[in-house]
Amino acid sequence: MNLIAPLITPDTTLLDMSFTSKKKLFEHAAELLGRAHGLRPTDIFTSLFDRERLGSTALGYGIAIPHGRIKGLKDASGAFYRLKTPLEFDAPDNQPVSLCFILLVPKDANERHLQILGELAQLFSDETMRLKMTNAATPSELIALLGAWSG
């Protein structure tokens, strides 16, 4: 079992969404994850936005992993977005982002945070997996793909 699959559910796996900006994407994710975990959406949004201001969380190849530390969060959690219209994310390869994994970790989860980010980077560097994620028909299919993946 990898560290990624348990972080998302069918409710936090959104396919073919459209947003006009990174800010709108972060607002949506903050509302979604706030509801799922009983947290204040403004705290989530601020954490994601502040981290993004430090430098883009885009990896290239149409991938981004926005992440934030959240006070009051018990365990790492995530949301997977496949975007219908790719968003500008200041990626190193200047490609817009169409696959986005938003990761939230507890305020003090240093080692685990780095392990999950490392695994996500490994997952997204796999060209075959990127293609499968792009073509998954349902949230359940995408979650099953992630569950079967082993770095």
N, C-alpha and C positions, 0 to 999 in steps of 0.2 A: 504493500500500500504506500502510495506517495503522500506527501504532505499537502498537495493541492486539492485533490478530489473532495476531501471532507469540508473544505472551506465554502463550497457553494451548494445551493439547492435549486430545484426547478424555479423557485420564486426569485432567486438572485442570478439566474442565467437568462439573459435577455438577448434575443436574436433579432437582427435587422431593425435596430433602433436608429432614429435620426435625431441629431442635435445640431444646433447652429454654432456651438462653441464648446470648448473645453469646460468653461464655467457652467454651462447648462448641463453637461454630462455630470460634472461633480455635484451639482445641485440635485439632480435626479438620484444619483448614487447615495447621497447623504440622506435623502428622504427614505429611500428604499431600505438602506442598512440601519437607519435610525429606528424605523418601524420594527424591523426584524429583531433588533437587540434592545429595544427600550432606551435608546440613547437620543440625545438632542441632535437633530440634523445639523444645526449650526456648528456644533463642535466637530462633527465629521467633515463638513465642508471646509471649515477653517484649516483643519489639519491637512487635508488633501491639497488645498490651494496654497498654503504656506510652503509645503514640501515642493510643489511644482515650481514655485517662484525661485527656489534654490537652484533649479536646473531641471530641464525636461526629463520626465520619466519614460520617454519614448526610447525604445531600443533600436529602432530601424525595422525594416521589413514589414511596416504597417502595424507594429506592436507597441503597446505602452503598458506600463505597470505602475499607475499612480498608487501611492501608499501613504499611510499616516498612522501615527500612534494616538490611541484614544484612551483617555482616562475613563475608568469605569467599565471598559470592555474586559470580559473574563478570558476569552480565547480568541485566537486569530479568526478572521472571517473575511469573506470576499464576495465580489460580484463580478460576473463575466458579462461583458458587453460585446456583441458583434454589431458593428455599425453599418447601416445601409449606405450612408454617405460618409466616407472617410473624413476625419477631422485633422486640421493642422495642429501639430504637437511639437514643433521645433525639433524634429527627429534628427539624429546625426546624419542620416542618408537623405534628409529632406523629403521623405515619403510621408504622406498623411497616414493617420492611424485608423485601422478598421477593426482590429482585435485589441480589446482592452480588459485587463484584469485589475480590478480595484481591490487592494489589500488593506485591511485594517488589522492592527495588532494592539495588544494591551500596551499601556504607556511604558512599561519596564521590560518588554519582551525582546531584549537585544539579540541573543543567540538564535532564538526561534525565528525571529523576524528575518535575520540574514539567511538562515537555512531555507525558508520559504521563498525569499526573493531569488536565491541561487537556483532553486528548483524551477521556479517560473521562468527564469532566464534560459535555463537548459531546455525546458519544454518548448518555449517559443523559438529557440534556435533550430529546432527540428523542422525542416521544410515540409516533410510529409505530414507531420502533425498540424502545422499551420494550414495546409490545404484541407485536411480532414475537418478542422475546426471551422474553416470558411464554408465547407459544404454540409455540415451537420444540419439535419432537417428540423430537429426539435431540441429543446433544452435537455431532455432526458438522454438523447443520443450524444449530445456534447459532454454531459456529465459522465456517461459511460466511457467515452473516449479518454477523458482525463483520468478516470479511475483505472483504466487498463494500461495507461502509459507508465513506463518505468524508465527513468533516466539511465 
